Amino acid sequence: MARVIAIHSSGNWRCMADAPLTVVICFDHASITGGQAKVAFDSAVGLKRQGHRPIIFAAVGPIAPQLAEAGIETICLDQDDLIGNPSKLAAAVQGIWNGPAAKALDALLQRLPRENTIVHVHGWAKALSPSIAGPIARSGLPAVYSIHEYFQFCPNGGFYNYQRRHICHLTPLSAACWATNCDSRNYLRKLWRNVRLLTAKRIAHLPDIFSNYIAISGFQEDIVAPLVPKHVTLHRVSNPVSVPDLGPKPDPLSGEVIFVGRLSPEKGTLLFAEAARRIGMIPTFIGDGPVTAELAAKYPEARLLGWRDPAGVQSAMRAARALVFPSIWYEGQPLTVLEAKGLGVPIIVSDACAGREEVEDGVTGLWFKSQDVDDLARALAVTRDDLKIAAMSKAAYAAYWRDPSTLDAHVGRITRIYRGMIAGGTEAKRAVAGHATSAWSARAASL
C-alpha cells in the first residue's frame, strides 16, 4: 500500500506538502574538492536557508567551513580517500567495499523520520564505495542520484581513454572494455576499477536503489539515458552558479583569451596552446595539473598563471576578452562556462561537451569541432574582431541573466523532485528495483 502523504486540509492537520524535508546528502569528502563538492554543499546551504534539514554524510575530512557556518549537520568519518590512503592495499579494499561507511550510514538512516526524508547521493567513487547501497536499500527511503561524473556507468568515470586521449565508445564491462587499458595510470588500476563497477552493479545493485536520477544538462542526459535502469525517472536540473551580476562589461575589448581549469589532456589544454601558436596568439592558462610541465616545455610562449581562489578566477574571467573551453571529453555541465557567460565574457567551446548548450554559436560565443586544432585556430582568430567580440559580450551577459542559474532556482527544482518522490510514483518504481533490497536482506550478514 502506498504511503499516505496528503493530510486532511482542515486547520487541525498540516499538509505534508509544506513540511520541511530531511535530506541526507552523501558525498566522499566533507570539504570542497571541486565542482562536484561545491554543488552538493551549495545545495545543502540553500536547503537550510529554505527551512529544510540537510545532513551531510561524508567519509573524508576536513569539514568545509561553509557547512559549519550555515549550521548544517555533518557526519564525517575522518577516513582517507583512495588517493590519500598511505596503504595501497587498504585503499583498494576500501574503494570496493567501505564497511565502516556502510555501518555508519545504516545507523543514520534508521533513526530518521520515514515520512519526509530523502537520500541524495552526489558521489561515492573516491571514498564511500558501492557499500552505501545496502543501508539505502534497507532504509526504504526514496533515493536520488546526481550524475556529476560517470562512475555509475563507466569504470574510469569518464567514457574516456586516457592512454589514447579520445572519447571511449566501448560498452562498459564488455570483453573489449576489460581488454582495453584506458586508465590514466596503468592497466592494473583499470582492472581494479572494472572489478569495483562489477561489484557496484552485480553485488551491491547500486544503480537500482535509486528511483530518480538527475542529469545536469541535456547533453549529459542523452549520454546516460540508455544506461540508467529502466525503472527510474531521469530529471534535468542545472547546477547552481555563484556569479555576481556586475552588469554588461564596460570594456569588452580589453584582456586576453584565457583557459581556466585543470591542466590535463582531456581538458584540451595542449590543443588550445597549439591552436594559439598557429595564429600567433599567446595563450593564457589559469590553473595547474599534470600537463603543466609539458605545456611549459612545448609552448614557452604560454602564460601559466597557476591556481587562483574563486574570487581571483572570476576577476580574471571578467577582465578577459574571451574564455576558451576546449575539452575533448564528456563534460557534464562546466561551471566555468556558465560563470563566464554571467560575467559577459564570450566563450569558445568544443562541440563535444555540454558547454555548447550554453553558447549560441556566433552570438554568445563560438563552437569549434572537437579535437580539431585548425578549427579552434579559426575560432580564436575571430576574437581579434572588435565588433564581433563586443556584440558577443553583450549577448552573453543578456542571455545568462534572462534565466540565471541561481542557488534558489536550483534548490526550488530539486525540492520539487524530492516532494514528487515522497508524494507518489516512488513506491511503484522502487518496487521494480526491489530485487536489490531482497538481495541485500539475503546477504547482509556476509557483507
Contacts in CASP RR format, 6 or more apart in sequence:
PFRMAT RR
TARGET T0000
AUTHOR 0000-0000-0000
METHOD contacts of the structure
MODEL  1
MARVIAIHSSGNWRCMADAPLTVVICFDHASITGGQAKVAFDSAVGLKRQ
GHRPIIFAAVGPIAPQLAEAGIETICLDQDDLIGNPSKLAAAVQGIWNGP
AAKALDALLQRLPRENTIVHVHGWAKALSPSIAGPIARSGLPAVYSIHEY
FQFCPNGGFYNYQRRHICHLTPLSAACWATNCDSRNYLRKLWRNVRLLTA
KRIAHLPDIFSNYIAISGFQEDIVAPLVPKHVTLHRVSNPVSVPDLGPKP
DPLSGEVIFVGRLSPEKGTLLFAEAARRIGMIPTFIGDGPVTAELAAKYP
EARLLGWRDPAGVQSAMRAARALVFPSIWYEGQPLTVLEAKGLGVPIIVS
DACAGREEVEDGVTGLWFKSQDVDDLARALAVTRDDLKIAAMSKAAYAAY
WRDPSTLDAHVGRITRIYRGMIAGGTEAKRAVAGHATSAWSARAASL
2 424 0 8 1.000
2 427 0 8 1.000
2 428 0 8 1.000
3 114 0 8 1.000
3 115 0 8 1.000
3 422 0 8 1.000
3 427 0 8 1.000
5 16 0 8 1.000
5 17 0 8 1.000
5 115 0 8 1.000
5 422 0 8 1.000
5 423 0 8 1.000
5 424 0 8 1.000
6 15 0 8 1.000
6 16 0 8 1.000
6 17 0 8 1.000
6 423 0 8 1.000
7 13 0 8 1.000
7 14 0 8 1.000
7 15 0 8 1.000
7 16 0 8 1.000
9 15 0 8 1.000
16 115 0 8 1.000
16 116 0 8 1.000
16 422 0 8 1.000
17 419 0 8 1.000
17 423 0 8 1.000
19 115 0 8 1.000
19 116 0 8 1.000
20 51 0 8 1.000
20 52 0 8 1.000
20 53 0 8 1.000
20 116 0 8 1.000
21 47 0 8 1.000
21 52 0 8 1.000
21 53 0 8 1.000
21 116 0 8 1.000
21 117 0 8 1.000
21 118 0 8 1.000
21 415 0 8 1.000
21 418 0 8 1.000
21 419 0 8 1.000
21 422 0 8 1.000
22 52 0 8 1.000
22 53 0 8 1.000
22 54 0 8 1.000
22 55 0 8 1.000
22 112 0 8 1.000
22 113 0 8 1.000
22 116 0 8 1.000
22 117 0 8 1.000
22 118 0 8 1.000
23 44 0 8 1.000
23 47 0 8 1.000
23 52 0 8 1.000
23 53 0 8 1.000
23 54 0 8 1.000
23 55 0 8 1.000
23 117 0 8 1.000
23 118 0 8 1.000
23 119 0 8 1.000
23 120 0 8 1.000
23 418 0 8 1.000
24 55 0 8 1.000
24 57 0 8 1.000
24 108 0 8 1.000
24 109 0 8 1.000
24 112 0 8 1.000
24 117 0 8 1.000
24 118 0 8 1.000
24 119 0 8 1.000
24 120 0 8 1.000
24 141 0 8 1.000
25 40 0 8 1.000
25 43 0 8 1.000
25 44 0 8 1.000
25 54 0 8 1.000
25 55 0 8 1.000
25 56 0 8 1.000
25 57 0 8 1.000
25 120 0 8 1.000
25 122 0 8 1.000
26 57 0 8 1.000
26 58 0 8 1.000
26 105 0 8 1.000
26 119 0 8 1.000
26 120 0 8 1.000
26 121 0 8 1.000
26 122 0 8 1.000
26 123 0 8 1.000
26 124 0 8 1.000
26 128 0 8 1.000
26 132 0 8 1.000
27 36 0 8 1.000
27 37 0 8 1.000
27 40 0 8 1.000
27 56 0 8 1.000
27 57 0 8 1.000
27 58 0 8 1.000
27 121 0 8 1.000
27 122 0 8 1.000
27 123 0 8 1.000
27 128 0 8 1.000
28 58 0 8 1.000
28 59 0 8 1.000
28 60 0 8 1.000
28 81 0 8 1.000
28 123 0 8 1.000
28 124 0 8 1.000
28 125 0 8 1.000
28 126 0 8 1.000
28 127 0 8 1.000
28 128 0 8 1.000
29 37 0 8 1.000
29 58 0 8 1.000
29 59 0 8 1.000
29 60 0 8 1.000
29 61 0 8 1.000
29 81 0 8 1.000
29 126 0 8 1.000
29 127 0 8 1.000
30 56 0 8 1.000
30 58 0 8 1.000
30 60 0 8 1.000
30 61 0 8 1.000
30 62 0 8 1.000
30 63 0 8 1.000
30 64 0 8 1.000
30 67 0 8 1.000
30 74 0 8 1.000
30 76 0 8 1.000
31 37 0 8 1.000
31 60 0 8 1.000
31 61 0 8 1.000
31 62 0 8 1.000
31 63 0 8 1.000
31 64 0 8 1.000
32 38 0 8 1.000
32 41 0 8 1.000
32 64 0 8 1.000
32 66 0 8 1.000
35 148 0 8 1.000
35 335 0 8 1.000
36 122 0 8 1.000
36 123 0 8 1.000
36 148 0 8 1.000
36 149 0 8 1.000
37 64 0 8 1.000
37 122 0 8 1.000
38 335 0 8 1.000
39 122 0 8 1.000
39 146 0 8 1.000
39 148 0 8 1.000
39 239 0 8 1.000
39 240 0 8 1.000
40 56 0 8 1.000
40 122 0 8 1.000
40 123 0 8 1.000
40 146 0 8 1.000
41 56 0 8 1.000
41 64 0 8 1.000
41 66 0 8 1.000
41 67 0 8 1.000
42 240 0 8 1.000
42 242 0 8 1.000
42 407 0 8 1.000
42 410 0 8 1.000
43 54 0 8 1.000
43 120 0 8 1.000
43 240 0 8 1.000
43 407 0 8 1.000
43 410 0 8 1.000
43 411 0 8 1.000
43 414 0 8 1.000
44 54 0 8 1.000
44 56 0 8 1.000
44 67 0 8 1.000
44 70 0 8 1.000
44 72 0 8 1.000
45 66 0 8 1.000
45 67 0 8 1.000
45 70 0 8 1.000
45 72 0 8 1.000
45 407 0 8 1.000
46 54 0 8 1.000
46 407 0 8 1.000
46 408 0 8 1.000
46 411 0 8 1.000
47 53 0 8 1.000
47 54 0 8 1.000
47 411 0 8 1.000
47 415 0 8 1.000
48 54 0 8 1.000
48 70 0 8 1.000
48 71 0 8 1.000
48 72 0 8 1.000
49 70 0 8 1.000
49 411 0 8 1.000
50 411 0 8 1.000
50 412 0 8 1.000
50 415 0 8 1.000
52 415 0 8 1.000
53 73 0 8 1.000
54 72 0 8 1.000
54 73 0 8 1.000
55 72 0 8 1.000
55 73 0 8 1.000
55 74 0 8 1.000
55 75 0 8 1.000
55 108 0 8 1.000
56 67 0 8 1.000
56 72 0 8 1.000
56 73 0 8 1.000
56 74 0 8 1.000
56 75 0 8 1.000
56 76 0 8 1.000
57 75 0 8 1.000
57 104 0 8 1.000
57 105 0 8 1.000
57 108 0 8 1.000
58 74 0 8 1.000
58 75 0 8 1.000
58 76 0 8 1.000
58 77 0 8 1.000
58 127 0 8 1.000
58 128 0 8 1.000
59 76 0 8 1.000
59 77 0 8 1.000
59 79 0 8 1.000
59 81 0 8 1.000
59 98 0 8 1.000
59 101 0 8 1.000
59 127 0 8 1.000
59 128 0 8 1.000
60 76 0 8 1.000
60 77 0 8 1.000
60 78 0 8 1.000
60 79 0 8 1.000
60 80 0 8 1.000
60 81 0 8 1.000
60 126 0 8 1.000
60 127 0 8 1.000
61 76 0 8 1.000
61 78 0 8 1.000
62 76 0 8 1.000
63 74 0 8 1.000
63 76 0 8 1.000
67 74 0 8 1.000
68 74 0 8 1.000
75 104 0 8 1.000
75 108 0 8 1.000
77 100 0 8 1.000
77 101 0 8 1.000
77 104 0 8 1.000
79 94 0 8 1.000
79 98 0 8 1.000
79 100 0 8 1.000
79 101 0 8 1.000
79 127 0 8 1.000
80 86 0 8 1.000
80 91 0 8 1.000
80 94 0 8 1.000
80 127 0 8 1.000
81 126 0 8 1.000
81 127 0 8 1.000
82 91 0 8 1.000
82 94 0 8 1.000
82 95 0 8 1.000
82 126 0 8 1.000
82 127 0 8 1.000
83 91 0 8 1.000
83 126 0 8 1.000
84 91 0 8 1.000
85 91 0 8 1.000
85 94 0 8 1.000
92 192 0 8 1.000
94 127 0 8 1.000
94 129 0 8 1.000
95 125 0 8 1.000
95 127 0 8 1.000
95 129 0 8 1.000
95 196 0 8 1.000
96 129 0 8 1.000
96 130 0 8 1.000
96 192 0 8 1.000
96 195 0 8 1.000
96 196 0 8 1.000
96 199 0 8 1.000
97 129 0 8 1.000
97 130 0 8 1.000
97 131 0 8 1.000
97 199 0 8 1.000
97 447 0 8 1.000
98 127 0 8 1.000
98 128 0 8 1.000
98 129 0 8 1.000
98 131 0 8 1.000
98 132 0 8 1.000
99 129 0 8 1.000
99 131 0 8 1.000
101 127 0 8 1.000
101 128 0 8 1.000
101 129 0 8 1.000
101 131 0 8 1.000
101 132 0 8 1.000
102 131 0 8 1.000
102 132 0 8 1.000
102 134 0 8 1.000
102 135 0 8 1.000
102 447 0 8 1.000
105 132 0 8 1.000
105 135 0 8 1.000
105 136 0 8 1.000
106 134 0 8 1.000
106 135 0 8 1.000
106 138 0 8 1.000
106 139 0 8 1.000
108 135 0 8 1.000
109 117 0 8 1.000
109 119 0 8 1.000
109 135 0 8 1.000
109 136 0 8 1.000
109 138 0 8 1.000
109 139 0 8 1.000
109 141 0 8 1.000
110 139 0 8 1.000
112 139 0 8 1.000
112 141 0 8 1.000
114 141 0 8 1.000
115 422 0 8 1.000
116 422 0 8 1.000
117 141 0 8 1.000
117 142 0 8 1.000
118 141 0 8 1.000
118 142 0 8 1.000
118 143 0 8 1.000
118 144 0 8 1.000
118 418 0 8 1.000
118 421 0 8 1.000
118 422 0 8 1.000
119 136 0 8 1.000
119 139 0 8 1.000
119 141 0 8 1.000
119 142 0 8 1.000
119 143 0 8 1.000
119 144 0 8 1.000
120 143 0 8 1.000
120 144 0 8 1.000
120 145 0 8 1.000
120 146 0 8 1.000
120 414 0 8 1.000
120 418 0 8 1.000
121 132 0 8 1.000
121 136 0 8 1.000
121 143 0 8 1.000
121 144 0 8 1.000
121 145 0 8 1.000
121 146 0 8 1.000
121 210 0 8 1.000
122 146 0 8 1.000
122 148 0 8 1.000
123 146 0 8 1.000
123 148 0 8 1.000
123 149 0 8 1.000
123 151 0 8 1.000
124 130 0 8 1.000
124 132 0 8 1.000
124 151 0 8 1.000
124 206 0 8 1.000
125 149 0 8 1.000
125 151 0 8 1.000
125 157 0 8 1.000
125 196 0 8 1.000
129 196 0 8 1.000
130 196 0 8 1.000
130 199 0 8 1.000
130 200 0 8 1.000
130 203 0 8 1.000
130 204 0 8 1.000
130 206 0 8 1.000
131 204 0 8 1.000
131 447 0 8 1.000
132 206 0 8 1.000
133 200 0 8 1.000
133 204 0 8 1.000
133 205 0 8 1.000
133 206 0 8 1.000
133 209 0 8 1.000
133 436 0 8 1.000
133 440 0 8 1.000
134 204 0 8 1.000
134 209 0 8 1.000
134 440 0 8 1.000
134 444 0 8 1.000
134 447 0 8 1.000
136 143 0 8 1.000
136 209 0 8 1.000
137 205 0 8 1.000
137 209 0 8 1.000
137 434 0 8 1.000
137 436 0 8 1.000
137 437 0 8 1.000
137 440 0 8 1.000
138 437 0 8 1.000
138 440 0 8 1.000
138 441 0 8 1.000
138 444 0 8 1.000
140 430 0 8 1.000
140 437 0 8 1.000
142 211 0 8 1.000
142 212 0 8 1.000
142 418 0 8 1.000
142 421 0 8 1.000
142 422 0 8 1.000
142 426 0 8 1.000
142 430 0 8 1.000
143 209 0 8 1.000
143 210 0 8 1.000
143 211 0 8 1.000
143 212 0 8 1.000
144 210 0 8 1.000
144 211 0 8 1.000
144 212 0 8 1.000
144 213 0 8 1.000
144 214 0 8 1.000
144 417 0 8 1.000
144 418 0 8 1.000
144 421 0 8 1.000
145 152 0 8 1.000
145 210 0 8 1.000
145 212 0 8 1.000
145 213 0 8 1.000
145 214 0 8 1.000
146 213 0 8 1.000
146 214 0 8 1.000
146 216 0 8 1.000
147 213 0 8 1.000
147 214 0 8 1.000
147 215 0 8 1.000
147 216 0 8 1.000
147 220 0 8 1.000
147 224 0 8 1.000
147 332 0 8 1.000
148 216 0 8 1.000
148 332 0 8 1.000
149 157 0 8 1.000
149 158 0 8 1.000
150 157 0 8 1.000
150 158 0 8 1.000
150 159 0 8 1.000
150 223 0 8 1.000
150 224 0 8 1.000
150 330 0 8 1.000
151 157 0 8 1.000
151 158 0 8 1.000
151 197 0 8 1.000
152 200 0 8 1.000
152 206 0 8 1.000
152 207 0 8 1.000
153 159 0 8 1.000
153 172 0 8 1.000
153 207 0 8 1.000
153 224 0 8 1.000
153 227 0 8 1.000
154 168 0 8 1.000
154 172 0 8 1.000
154 197 0 8 1.000
155 172 0 8 1.000
155 173 0 8 1.000
155 177 0 8 1.000
155 182 0 8 1.000
155 190 0 8 1.000
155 193 0 8 1.000
155 194 0 8 1.000
155 196 0 8 1.000
155 197 0 8 1.000
156 162 0 8 1.000
156 182 0 8 1.000
156 183 0 8 1.000
156 184 0 8 1.000
156 190 0 8 1.000
156 193 0 8 1.000
158 168 0 8 1.000
158 329 0 8 1.000
158 330 0 8 1.000
159 167 0 8 1.000
159 168 0 8 1.000
159 169 0 8 1.000
159 223 0 8 1.000
159 329 0 8 1.000
159 330 0 8 1.000
160 166 0 8 1.000
160 167 0 8 1.000
160 168 0 8 1.000
160 182 0 8 1.000
160 266 0 8 1.000
160 329 0 8 1.000
160 330 0 8 1.000
161 167 0 8 1.000
161 168 0 8 1.000
161 180 0 8 1.000
161 182 0 8 1.000
162 182 0 8 1.000
162 183 0 8 1.000
162 184 0 8 1.000
162 265 0 8 1.000
162 266 0 8 1.000
163 181 0 8 1.000
163 182 0 8 1.000
163 183 0 8 1.000
164 182 0 8 1.000
165 265 0 8 1.000
165 266 0 8 1.000
165 328 0 8 1.000
166 328 0 8 1.000
166 371 0 8 1.000
167 328 0 8 1.000
167 329 0 8 1.000
167 330 0 8 1.000
167 352 0 8 1.000
168 180 0 8 1.000
168 182 0 8 1.000
170 176 0 8 1.000
170 177 0 8 1.000
170 180 0 8 1.000
171 177 0 8 1.000
172 197 0 8 1.000
172 227 0 8 1.000
173 194 0 8 1.000
173 197 0 8 1.000
173 198 0 8 1.000
173 201 0 8 1.000
177 194 0 8 1.000
178 191 0 8 1.000
178 194 0 8 1.000
180 190 0 8 1.000
181 187 0 8 1.000
181 190 0 8 1.000
182 190 0 8 1.000
183 189 0 8 1.000
183 190 0 8 1.000
183 193 0 8 1.000
200 206 0 8 1.000
200 207 0 8 1.000
201 207 0 8 1.000
203 443 0 8 1.000
203 447 0 8 1.000
205 433 0 8 1.000
205 435 0 8 1.000
205 436 0 8 1.000
205 439 0 8 1.000
205 440 0 8 1.000
207 228 0 8 1.000
207 229 0 8 1.000
208 229 0 8 1.000
208 231 0 8 1.000
208 433 0 8 1.000
208 434 0 8 1.000
208 435 0 8 1.000
208 436 0 8 1.000
209 433 0 8 1.000
209 436 0 8 1.000
209 437 0 8 1.000
210 229 0 8 1.000
210 232 0 8 1.000
210 433 0 8 1.000
211 231 0 8 1.000
211 232 0 8 1.000
211 233 0 8 1.000
211 421 0 8 1.000
211 425 0 8 1.000
211 426 0 8 1.000
211 429 0 8 1.000
211 430 0 8 1.000
211 433 0 8 1.000
212 232 0 8 1.000
212 233 0 8 1.000
212 234 0 8 1.000
212 235 0 8 1.000
212 417 0 8 1.000
212 421 0 8 1.000
212 426 0 8 1.000
213 224 0 8 1.000
213 228 0 8 1.000
213 232 0 8 1.000
213 233 0 8 1.000
213 234 0 8 1.000
213 235 0 8 1.000
214 234 0 8 1.000
214 235 0 8 1.000
214 236 0 8 1.000
214 237 0 8 1.000
214 414 0 8 1.000
214 417 0 8 1.000
215 221 0 8 1.000
215 224 0 8 1.000
215 234 0 8 1.000
215 235 0 8 1.000
215 236 0 8 1.000
215 237 0 8 1.000
216 236 0 8 1.000
216 237 0 8 1.000
216 238 0 8 1.000
216 239 0 8 1.000
216 332 0 8 1.000
216 333 0 8 1.000
216 354 0 8 1.000
217 236 0 8 1.000
217 238 0 8 1.000
217 332 0 8 1.000
217 333 0 8 1.000
217 354 0 8 1.000
217 355 0 8 1.000
217 357 0 8 1.000
218 236 0 8 1.000
218 354 0 8 1.000
218 357 0 8 1.000
219 330 0 8 1.000
219 332 0 8 1.000
219 333 0 8 1.000
219 353 0 8 1.000
219 354 0 8 1.000
219 355 0 8 1.000
219 356 0 8 1.000
219 357 0 8 1.000
220 330 0 8 1.000
220 332 0 8 1.000
220 333 0 8 1.000
220 354 0 8 1.000
221 234 0 8 1.000
221 236 0 8 1.000
223 330 0 8 1.000
224 234 0 8 1.000
225 234 0 8 1.000
228 234 0 8 1.000
229 432 0 8 1.000
229 433 0 8 1.000
230 432 0 8 1.000
231 429 0 8 1.000
231 432 0 8 1.000
231 433 0 8 1.000
232 429 0 8 1.000
233 429 0 8 1.000
235 417 0 8 1.000
237 410 0 8 1.000
237 413 0 8 1.000
237 414 0 8 1.000
237 417 0 8 1.000
238 333 0 8 1.000
238 405 0 8 1.000
238 409 0 8 1.000
238 410 0 8 1.000
238 413 0 8 1.000
239 333 0 8 1.000
239 335 0 8 1.000
239 338 0 8 1.000
239 405 0 8 1.000
239 410 0 8 1.000
240 405 0 8 1.000
240 406 0 8 1.000
240 407 0 8 1.000
240 409 0 8 1.000
240 410 0 8 1.000
240 411 0 8 1.000
241 335 0 8 1.000
241 338 0 8 1.000
241 339 0 8 1.000
241 342 0 8 1.000
241 404 0 8 1.000
241 405 0 8 1.000
241 406 0 8 1.000
242 310 0 8 1.000
242 339 0 8 1.000
242 407 0 8 1.000
243 314 0 8 1.000
243 338 0 8 1.000
243 339 0 8 1.000
243 342 0 8 1.000
243 343 0 8 1.000
243 400 0 8 1.000
243 404 0 8 1.000
244 314 0 8 1.000
245 342 0 8 1.000
245 401 0 8 1.000
245 404 0 8 1.000
246 318 0 8 1.000
246 343 0 8 1.000
247 344 0 8 1.000
247 397 0 8 1.000
248 344 0 8 1.000
248 393 0 8 1.000
248 394 0 8 1.000
248 397 0 8 1.000
248 398 0 8 1.000
249 318 0 8 1.000
249 343 0 8 1.000
249 344 0 8 1.000
249 345 0 8 1.000
249 393 0 8 1.000
249 394 0 8 1.000
249 397 0 8 1.000
252 321 0 8 1.000
252 344 0 8 1.000
252 389 0 8 1.000
252 390 0 8 1.000
252 393 0 8 1.000
252 394 0 8 1.000
253 321 0 8 1.000
253 386 0 8 1.000
253 389 0 8 1.000
253 390 0 8 1.000
254 319 0 8 1.000
254 321 0 8 1.000
255 319 0 8 1.000
255 320 0 8 1.000
255 321 0 8 1.000
256 282 0 8 1.000
256 284 0 8 1.000
256 303 0 8 1.000
256 320 0 8 1.000
256 321 0 8 1.000
257 276 0 8 1.000
257 281 0 8 1.000
257 283 0 8 1.000
257 284 0 8 1.000
257 320 0 8 1.000
257 321 0 8 1.000
257 322 0 8 1.000
257 323 0 8 1.000
257 324 0 8 1.000
257 348 0 8 1.000
257 380 0 8 1.000
257 383 0 8 1.000
258 284 0 8 1.000
258 285 0 8 1.000
258 286 0 8 1.000
258 316 0 8 1.000
258 317 0 8 1.000
258 320 0 8 1.000
258 322 0 8 1.000
258 323 0 8 1.000
258 324 0 8 1.000
259 267 0 8 1.000
259 269 0 8 1.000
259 272 0 8 1.000
259 283 0 8 1.000
259 284 0 8 1.000
259 285 0 8 1.000
259 286 0 8 1.000
259 323 0 8 1.000
259 324 0 8 1.000
259 325 0 8 1.000
259 326 0 8 1.000
260 286 0 8 1.000
260 287 0 8 1.000
260 313 0 8 1.000
260 316 0 8 1.000
260 317 0 8 1.000
260 323 0 8 1.000
260 336 0 8 1.000
260 340 0 8 1.000
261 267 0 8 1.000
261 286 0 8 1.000
261 287 0 8 1.000
261 336 0 8 1.000
262 287 0 8 1.000
262 288 0 8 1.000
262 289 0 8 1.000
263 269 0 8 1.000
263 285 0 8 1.000
263 287 0 8 1.000
263 288 0 8 1.000
263 289 0 8 1.000
263 290 0 8 1.000
263 291 0 8 1.000
263 292 0 8 1.000
263 295 0 8 1.000
263 304 0 8 1.000
264 289 0 8 1.000
264 290 0 8 1.000
264 291 0 8 1.000
265 290 0 8 1.000
265 291 0 8 1.000
265 328 0 8 1.000
266 327 0 8 1.000
266 328 0 8 1.000
266 329 0 8 1.000
267 326 0 8 1.000
267 327 0 8 1.000
267 328 0 8 1.000
268 326 0 8 1.000
268 327 0 8 1.000
268 328 0 8 1.000
268 350 0 8 1.000
269 285 0 8 1.000
269 291 0 8 1.000
269 295 0 8 1.000
269 326 0 8 1.000
270 291 0 8 1.000
270 294 0 8 1.000
270 295 0 8 1.000
270 298 0 8 1.000
271 326 0 8 1.000
271 328 0 8 1.000
271 371 0 8 1.000
271 373 0 8 1.000
271 376 0 8 1.000
272 283 0 8 1.000
272 324 0 8 1.000
272 326 0 8 1.000
272 376 0 8 1.000
273 283 0 8 1.000
273 295 0 8 1.000
273 298 0 8 1.000
273 299 0 8 1.000
273 302 0 8 1.000
274 299 0 8 1.000
274 373 0 8 1.000
275 326 0 8 1.000
275 373 0 8 1.000
275 374 0 8 1.000
275 376 0 8 1.000
275 377 0 8 1.000
275 380 0 8 1.000
276 282 0 8 1.000
276 283 0 8 1.000
276 302 0 8 1.000
276 377 0 8 1.000
276 380 0 8 1.000
277 283 0 8 1.000
277 299 0 8 1.000
277 301 0 8 1.000
278 373 0 8 1.000
278 374 0 8 1.000
278 377 0 8 1.000
279 377 0 8 1.000
279 380 0 8 1.000
279 381 0 8 1.000
281 380 0 8 1.000
282 301 0 8 1.000
282 302 0 8 1.000
282 303 0 8 1.000
283 299 0 8 1.000
283 301 0 8 1.000
283 302 0 8 1.000
283 303 0 8 1.000
283 324 0 8 1.000
284 302 0 8 1.000
284 303 0 8 1.000
284 305 0 8 1.000
284 320 0 8 1.000
285 295 0 8 1.000
285 302 0 8 1.000
285 303 0 8 1.000
285 304 0 8 1.000
285 305 0 8 1.000
285 306 0 8 1.000
286 305 0 8 1.000
286 306 0 8 1.000
286 307 0 8 1.000
286 308 0 8 1.000
286 313 0 8 1.000
286 316 0 8 1.000
287 304 0 8 1.000
287 305 0 8 1.000
287 306 0 8 1.000
287 307 0 8 1.000
287 308 0 8 1.000
288 306 0 8 1.000
288 307 0 8 1.000
292 304 0 8 1.000
295 302 0 8 1.000
295 304 0 8 1.000
296 302 0 8 1.000
296 304 0 8 1.000
305 316 0 8 1.000
308 315 0 8 1.000
308 316 0 8 1.000
313 339 0 8 1.000
314 339 0 8 1.000
314 343 0 8 1.000
317 323 0 8 1.000
317 336 0 8 1.000
317 339 0 8 1.000
317 340 0 8 1.000
317 343 0 8 1.000
317 345 0 8 1.000
318 343 0 8 1.000
318 344 0 8 1.000
318 345 0 8 1.000
320 340 0 8 1.000
320 345 0 8 1.000
321 345 0 8 1.000
321 346 0 8 1.000
321 383 0 8 1.000
321 389 0 8 1.000
322 345 0 8 1.000
322 346 0 8 1.000
322 347 0 8 1.000
322 348 0 8 1.000
322 365 0 8 1.000
322 383 0 8 1.000
322 389 0 8 1.000
322 392 0 8 1.000
323 336 0 8 1.000
323 337 0 8 1.000
323 340 0 8 1.000
323 345 0 8 1.000
323 346 0 8 1.000
323 347 0 8 1.000
323 348 0 8 1.000
324 347 0 8 1.000
324 348 0 8 1.000
324 349 0 8 1.000
324 376 0 8 1.000
324 380 0 8 1.000
325 334 0 8 1.000
325 336 0 8 1.000
325 337 0 8 1.000
325 347 0 8 1.000
325 348 0 8 1.000
325 349 0 8 1.000
325 350 0 8 1.000
325 353 0 8 1.000
325 355 0 8 1.000
326 348 0 8 1.000
326 349 0 8 1.000
326 350 0 8 1.000
326 368 0 8 1.000
326 376 0 8 1.000
327 334 0 8 1.000
327 350 0 8 1.000
327 352 0 8 1.000
327 353 0 8 1.000
328 350 0 8 1.000
328 352 0 8 1.000
328 370 0 8 1.000
328 371 0 8 1.000
329 352 0 8 1.000
329 353 0 8 1.000
330 352 0 8 1.000
330 353 0 8 1.000
330 354 0 8 1.000
331 353 0 8 1.000
331 354 0 8 1.000
331 355 0 8 1.000
332 353 0 8 1.000
332 354 0 8 1.000
332 355 0 8 1.000
333 354 0 8 1.000
333 355 0 8 1.000
333 357 0 8 1.000
334 353 0 8 1.000
334 354 0 8 1.000
334 355 0 8 1.000
337 347 0 8 1.000
337 349 0 8 1.000
337 355 0 8 1.000
337 358 0 8 1.000
337 359 0 8 1.000
338 358 0 8 1.000
338 400 0 8 1.000
338 405 0 8 1.000
340 347 0 8 1.000
340 396 0 8 1.000
341 347 0 8 1.000
341 358 0 8 1.000
341 359 0 8 1.000
341 364 0 8 1.000
341 396 0 8 1.000
341 397 0 8 1.000
341 399 0 8 1.000
341 400 0 8 1.000
342 396 0 8 1.000
342 397 0 8 1.000
342 400 0 8 1.000
342 401 0 8 1.000
342 404 0 8 1.000
343 397 0 8 1.000
344 393 0 8 1.000
344 394 0 8 1.000
344 396 0 8 1.000
344 397 0 8 1.000
344 400 0 8 1.000
345 393 0 8 1.000
345 396 0 8 1.000
346 364 0 8 1.000
346 365 0 8 1.000
346 366 0 8 1.000
346 383 0 8 1.000
346 389 0 8 1.000
346 392 0 8 1.000
346 393 0 8 1.000
346 396 0 8 1.000
347 355 0 8 1.000
347 358 0 8 1.000
347 359 0 8 1.000
347 364 0 8 1.000
347 365 0 8 1.000
347 366 0 8 1.000
347 396 0 8 1.000
348 365 0 8 1.000
348 366 0 8 1.000
348 367 0 8 1.000
348 368 0 8 1.000
348 376 0 8 1.000
348 379 0 8 1.000
348 380 0 8 1.000
348 383 0 8 1.000
349 355 0 8 1.000
349 356 0 8 1.000
349 358 0 8 1.000
349 359 0 8 1.000
349 365 0 8 1.000
349 366 0 8 1.000
349 367 0 8 1.000
349 368 0 8 1.000
350 356 0 8 1.000
350 367 0 8 1.000
350 368 0 8 1.000
350 369 0 8 1.000
350 370 0 8 1.000
350 371 0 8 1.000
351 367 0 8 1.000
351 368 0 8 1.000
351 369 0 8 1.000
351 370 0 8 1.000
352 370 0 8 1.000
352 371 0 8 1.000
353 370 0 8 1.000
356 367 0 8 1.000
358 364 0 8 1.000
359 365 0 8 1.000
359 366 0 8 1.000
359 367 0 8 1.000
360 395 0 8 1.000
360 399 0 8 1.000
361 367 0 8 1.000
362 392 0 8 1.000
363 392 0 8 1.000
363 395 0 8 1.000
363 399 0 8 1.000
364 392 0 8 1.000
364 395 0 8 1.000
364 396 0 8 1.000
364 399 0 8 1.000
365 392 0 8 1.000
365 396 0 8 1.000
366 379 0 8 1.000
366 382 0 8 1.000
367 379 0 8 1.000
368 375 0 8 1.000
368 376 0 8 1.000
368 378 0 8 1.000
368 379 0 8 1.000
369 375 0 8 1.000
382 388 0 8 1.000
383 389 0 8 1.000
420 426 0 8 1.000
END
